[in-house]
Amino acid sequence: MKFNKDNKYIQWGLTAFAVLAGAIAFYYFIFHSSNIKLEVGKVLNILKPVLFGLATAYLLTPILNFCENRMLIPLCEKCKIKESRRRKMIVRGIGILITAFLFVALIYMLISMFISQIIPSVQGIANNFDSYSTNVMNWINQVLEDNPDFGEYVAKTLDKLSEQLEHWLNDIIPGTASLIKTVSLSVISVLDVLWDFVIGFIISIYVLANKEQFSAQAKKIAYALFERNTANILIRNFRFTHRTFIGFLSGKVVDSIIIGILCFVGTSIMGTPYAMLISVIIGCTNIIPFFGPFLGAIPSAILIFVVDPMHPLNCVYFAIFALALQQFDGNILGPKILGNSTGLTGFWVISSITFFGGLLGVFGMIVGVPIFAIIYAAVKAVVNMKLEKKNLPRETKRYETVEYIDDQGMHDIVPAEKSNGKKGRKREDEK
């Protein structure tokens, strides 16, 4: 018997099977989601080196493209080396070597800076913690002496906190063995992550070497599975997503490095304690849009105050400097580097950071803006397409004064003064 896929009974059967399978999958997803998360977690844990490699290759692609298009290919043209498959392989190999060297050098610089500058600063804070705490207590005692009513309130609050701390210590001391076990497992997990990162870096080299082939295979699959127009739209959207992500992330990293350097120069001139540590904090947190400068400036200001509470103006000067640096970044440096890479207003930036930060933590705060920019662009494209089908204007500003739309077109809101004037004229005509 010949199988005929166009037979209506076979189509009904396939439709019924798809509906039943979808219902079972939906039921399992709703009532057994923990099992799905567990299995997905296992798969992601196995694929962690591959994911590290893909992410590293994606971030290193702009550097490789710059090395090839701006350095190596012009050099070959200048040396009159004809374009060939061999030249392409040599250019790609040298470009990957330069990119890998820059990446390893950056990692080495960060580690060496961490060991030579940041660790001594943290050790200095730990060694001088007693003196810092004494300075803070002296400042608190002086404030309490000048304000006795406030001192009584603080004393009662401290008594409550000390009781809670005592209960907490009594609860945590019996669990010291489990705490040590947890710390040991954490060390092992860190080593595991480092190993996955090394394997991922090796995988990224292979991905960079064959990135055009992978791109061609992805396009081939898209055109094989979807209609031509659908595949074109899909590829166009992927390109837009790539431009948004890579433009925002690379620009934000460069912007944060410059802000960190400027912060180090400024704090060194002002004689701020632990200038390198504070500059690293400011530079790292600046990657987070909008909230980042405040997240870095607040703990840094507290650290400066704790070091010398008897001279609070040092903290005030740093706060003013950090605010000026944030304004310079937000109004001058950031727009110069990033441009309008996201196309979002301040409200949507804050909303996306808040939502994705609560959903994915710090990682969500970093990638939340480009993710929402893509969603915003998709919704905007759909809305504009629907408006064009209805022969309505796409400009948002055109709808600010619209009261209603009918078959005759768009009717604007009539101001109250003009509306009263029209009514007065009607009454005079009636008379």
C-alpha positions in Angstrom: 0.0 0.0 0.0 1.4 3.3 -1.1 1.8 5.9 1.7 0.0 9.2 0.7 0.9 12.0 3.1 -1.9 14.2 1.5 -4.6 11.7 2.6 -7.0 13.6 4.9 -7.2 10.7 7.4 -3.5 10.6 7.7 -3.4 14.3 8.2 -6.1 14.1 10.9 -4.1 11.3 12.6 -0.9 13.3 12.5 -2.7 16.4 13.9 -4.3 14.3 16.7 -0.9 12.8 17.6 0.7 16.3 17.6 -2.0 17.7 19.9 -1.8 14.7 22.2 2.0 14.8 22.4 1.8 18.6 23.0 -0.7 18.2 25.8 1.5 15.5 27.5 4.6 17.7 27.1 2.7 20.7 28.6 1.4 18.6 31.5 4.9 17.3 32.2 6.4 20.8 32.0 3.9 22.2 34.4 3.9 19.5 37.1 7.3 18.0 36.7 9.4 21.1 35.8 12.0 20.3 38.5 12.9 17.1 36.7 13.2 19.0 33.4 15.5 21.6 35.1 17.6 18.8 36.6 18.1 17.1 33.2 18.7 20.4 31.4 21.3 21.2 34.1 23.1 17.9 33.5 23.2 18.5 29.8 24.5 22.1 30.3 27.1 20.9 32.7 28.4 18.4 30.2 28.4 21.0 27.4 30.0 23.7 29.6 33.4 23.6 27.8 31.7 23.9 24.5 29.6 26.8 25.7 32.7 28.5 27.1 34.4 28.0 23.7 31.5 29.4 21.7 31.1 32.5 24.0 34.9 33.1 23.9 35.0 32.8 20.1 32.0 35.1 19.8 33.7 37.8 21.9 37.1 37.4 20.1 35.6 37.5 16.6 35.7 41.4 16.4 39.4 41.3 17.3 40.1 38.7 14.7 38.2 40.6 12.0 40.1 43.8 12.9 43.5 42.0 12.7 42.6 40.5 9.3 40.8 43.4 7.6 42.8 46.3 9.0 46.3 44.8 9.3 47.0 41.5 7.6 45.0 41.8 4.3 46.2 45.4 3.6 49.8 44.2 4.3 49.4 41.4 1.8 48.0 43.9 -0.7 50.9 46.2 -0.1 53.4 43.3 -0.6 51.5 42.4 -3.8 50.7 38.9 -2.6 47.9 37.6 -4.8 44.7 36.4 -3.2 44.6 32.7 -3.0 43.5 29.9 -0.7 46.9 29.6 0.8 47.1 33.4 1.5 43.7 33.1 3.2 44.9 30.3 5.4 48.1 32.1 6.4 46.2 35.3 7.2 43.7 33.4 9.3 46.4 31.5 11.1 48.4 34.7 11.9 45.2 36.5 12.9 44.2 33.7 15.3 47.7 33.8 16.8 47.5 37.6 17.3 44.0 37.3 18.8 45.0 34.5 21.1 48.1 36.3 22.2 46.1 39.5 23.0 43.5 37.5 24.9 46.1 35.6 27.0 48.0 38.9 27.6 44.8 40.5 28.8 44.2 37.6 31.2 47.8 37.7 32.4 47.6 41.5 33.0 44.4 41.1 35.0 45.8 38.3 37.1 49.1 40.1 37.7 47.3 43.3 38.6 45.1 41.3 40.9 48.1 39.7 42.6 50.3 42.8 42.7 47.8 45.5 43.5 44.4 44.3 44.7 45.5 41.5 47.0 47.9 43.7 48.9 45.1 46.3 49.2 42.8 43.7 50.6 45.5 42.4 52.9 46.1 46.0 54.1 42.5 46.4 54.9 42.5 43.1 56.8 45.7 44.0 58.7 44.5 47.5 59.6 40.9 46.4 60.4 41.3 46.9 64.1 42.6 50.4 63.7 39.9 51.2 61.2 37.2 49.8 63.5 38.7 51.8 66.4 38.5 55.0 64.3 34.9 54.3 63.4 34.0 53.6 67.0 35.7 56.8 68.1 33.7 58.8 65.5 30.5 57.0 66.6 31.2 57.8 70.3 31.8 61.4 69.5 28.5 61.6 67.5 26.6 59.9 70.3 28.1 62.3 72.9 26.9 65.3 70.9 23.4 63.7 70.5 22.4 61.8 73.7 18.8 60.9 72.6 20.1 59.4 69.4 22.7 57.6 71.5 20.1 55.8 73.6 18.3 54.6 70.5 21.5 53.3 68.9 22.4 51.5 72.2 19.1 49.7 72.3 19.5 48.8 68.6 23.0 47.5 69.2 21.8 45.3 72.1 19.2 43.7 69.9 21.7 43.1 67.1 24.2 41.6 69.5 21.6 39.1 70.8 20.8 38.1 67.2 24.5 37.8 66.4 24.9 35.5 69.5 22.1 33.3 68.4 23.5 33.2 64.9 26.9 32.1 66.1 25.4 29.4 68.3 23.6 28.1 65.3 26.6 28.2 62.9 29.3 26.8 65.2 27.9 23.2 65.2 27.9 23.4 61.4 31.7 24.1 61.1 32.4 20.7 59.6 29.8 21.2 56.9 31.1 24.7 56.3 34.6 23.3 55.7 33.2 20.7 53.4 31.3 23.4 51.5 34.5 25.5 51.1 36.4 22.4 49.9 33.7 21.7 47.3 33.8 25.4 46.2 37.6 25.2 45.6 37.1 22.0 43.6 34.3 23.7 41.6 36.6 26.7 40.9 39.3 24.4 39.6 36.7 22.6 37.5 35.6 25.9 36.0 39.2 26.8 35.2 39.6 23.5 33.4 36.4 24.0 31.5 37.7 27.5 30.6 41.0 26.1 29.2 39.2 23.5 27.1 36.7 26.2 26.0 39.6 28.4 24.9 41.0 25.5 22.8 37.5 25.0 21.3 37.3 28.7 20.5 40.4 28.5 18.4 38.8 25.8 16.2 35.6 27.9 16.0 37.5 31.0 14.9 39.4 29.1 12.3 36.1 27.9 10.7 33.7 30.6 11.5 32.7 31.3 7.9 32.0 27.6 7.4 29.8 27.4 10.5 27.9 30.6 9.3 27.4 29.0 5.9 26.1 25.8 7.4 23.6 27.7 9.6 22.3 29.6 6.6 22.0 26.4 4.6 19.9 24.8 7.4 17.7 27.9 7.6 17.0 27.9 3.8 16.4 24.1 4.0 13.9 24.2 6.8 12.0 27.5 6.1 10.5 29.3 3.2 12.8 31.7 1.4 11.2 34.9 2.8 11.1 33.4 6.3 14.8 32.4 6.1 15.7 35.9 4.9 13.9 37.5 7.8 15.5 35.0 10.2 19.0 35.7 9.0 18.4 39.4 9.0 17.2 39.3 12.6 20.3 37.2 13.6 22.5 39.9 12.0 20.7 42.6 13.9 21.0 40.7 17.1 24.7 40.2 16.6 25.3 43.9 15.8 23.3 44.9 18.9 25.1 42.5 21.3 28.6 42.8 20.0 28.3 46.6 19.6 27.0 47.1 23.1 29.3 44.6 24.9 32.5 45.6 23.2 31.7 49.3 23.5 30.8 48.9 27.2 34.1 47.0 28.0 36.2 49.7 26.3 34.2 52.4 28.1 34.7 50.7 31.5 38.4 50.4 30.9 38.7 54.1 30.1 36.6 55.0 33.2 38.7 52.7 35.4 41.9 54.4 34.2 40.5 57.9 34.6 39.3 57.0 38.1 42.8 55.7 39.0 44.4 59.0 37.8 41.9 61.1 39.7 42.1 59.2 42.9 45.9 59.1 42.8 46.0 62.9 42.4 43.5 63.3 45.3 45.6 60.9 47.4 42.6 58.6 48.0 43.6 55.4 49.9 43.5 52.1 48.0 43.3 54.0 44.6 43.9 50.9 42.5 41.3 48.8 44.4 38.7 51.5 44.1 39.5 52.1 40.4 39.1 48.4 39.7 35.7 48.4 41.5 34.5 51.4 39.6 35.7 50.0 36.2 34.1 46.6 36.7 30.8 47.8 38.0 30.6 50.4 35.1 29.9 47.5 32.8 26.4 47.5 34.3 24.4 50.3 32.6 23.0 53.1 34.7 23.2 51.4 38.2 26.9 50.3 37.7 28.6 53.6 38.7 26.5 53.8 41.9 27.1 50.2 42.8 30.8 50.8 42.6 30.9 54.3 44.2 28.9 53.5 47.3 31.2 50.7 48.7 34.2 52.7 47.7 33.0 55.8 49.5 32.3 53.6 52.6 35.8 52.2 52.4 37.3 55.7 52.2 35.2 56.8 55.2 36.2 53.7 57.3 39.9 54.3 56.7 39.7 57.8 58.1 36.4 58.7 59.6 37.8 61.8 61.4 38.2 63.5 58.0 34.8 62.8 56.3 35.6 65.4 53.6 37.8 62.8 51.9 34.7 60.7 51.3 32.7 63.8 50.2 35.5 64.7 47.7 35.5 61.2 46.3 31.7 61.2 46.0 31.8 64.4 44.0 34.6 63.0 41.8 32.6 59.8 41.2 29.5 61.8 40.3 31.4 64.0 37.9 33.0 60.9 36.3 29.6 59.3 36.0 28.2 62.4 34.3 31.2 62.5 31.9 30.7 58.9 31.0 26.9 59.2 30.6 26.9 62.4 28.6 30.2 62.4 26.7 32.3 59.2 26.7 29.5 56.7 26.6 27.6 58.2 23.6 30.9 58.6 21.7 31.8 55.0 22.1 28.4 53.3 22.1 26.4 55.7 20.0 22.8 54.7 19.7 23.6 51.0 19.7 20.4 50.0 21.6 17.9 52.7 20.6 16.3 52.6 24.1 15.3 55.6 26.2 16.3 55.9 29.9 13.0 54.4 31.1 13.4 51.2 29.1 17.1 50.9 30.1 16.2 51.0 33.8 13.3 48.7 33.4 15.3 46.1 31.4 18.2 46.2 34.0 15.7 45.8 36.9 13.8 42.9 35.2 16.7 40.9 33.9 18.8 41.6 37.0 16.1 40.1 39.2 15.9 37.2 36.7 19.5 36.4 36.0 21.5 38.3 38.7 24.6 40.4 37.7 24.8 38.6 34.3 21.2 39.7 33.6 22.1 43.3 34.5 24.9 43.3 31.9 23.0 41.6 29.0 19.6 42.9 29.9 19.8 46.1 27.9 20.8 44.4 24.5 18.3 41.6 25.1 15.5 44.1 25.6 16.7 46.2 22.7 16.2 43.2 20.4 12.7 42.5 21.9 11.9 46.2 21.5 13.0 46.3 17.9 11.0 43.1 17.1 7.8 44.6 18.6 8.5 47.8 16.8 8.9 46.0 13.5 5.6 44.1 13.9 3.7 47.2 14.9 5.0 49.2 12.0 4.1 46.3 9.6 0.6 46.2 10.9 0.2 50.0 10.6 1.5 49.9 7.0 -1.2 47.4 6.1 -3.8 49.7 7.5 -2.3 52.7 5.7 -1.5 54.5 9.0 1.6 56.6 9.7 4.5 54.9 11.5 5.8 58.0 13.3 5.1 57.9 17.0 4.9 61.7 17.2 2.0 61.7 14.8 -0.2 60.0 17.5 0.4 62.5 20.3 -2.5 64.7 19.3 -4.8 62.0 17.9 -8.3 61.8 19.4 -9.8 59.1 17.1 -9.4 57.6 13.6 -12.3 56.8 11.2 -12.7 56.2 7.5 -12.0 59.9 6.8 -8.6 59.8 8.5 -7.0 60.9 11.7 -8.7 63.5 13.9 -6.6 65.5 16.3 -7.7 66.6 19.8 -9.2 70.1 19.7 -7.8 72.4 22.4 -10.3 73.7 25.0 -10.1 77.3 23.8 -10.7 76.5 20.2 -13.5 74.2 21.2 -15.3 76.9 23.2 -14.9 79.3 20.3 -16.6 76.9 17.9 -19.5 76.5 20.3 -19.9 80.3 20.7 -20.0 80.7 16.9 -22.6 78.0 16.6 -24.8 79.8 19.2 -24.5 83.1 17.4 -25.4 81.5 14.1 -28.5 80.0 15.8 -29.6 83.4 17.0 
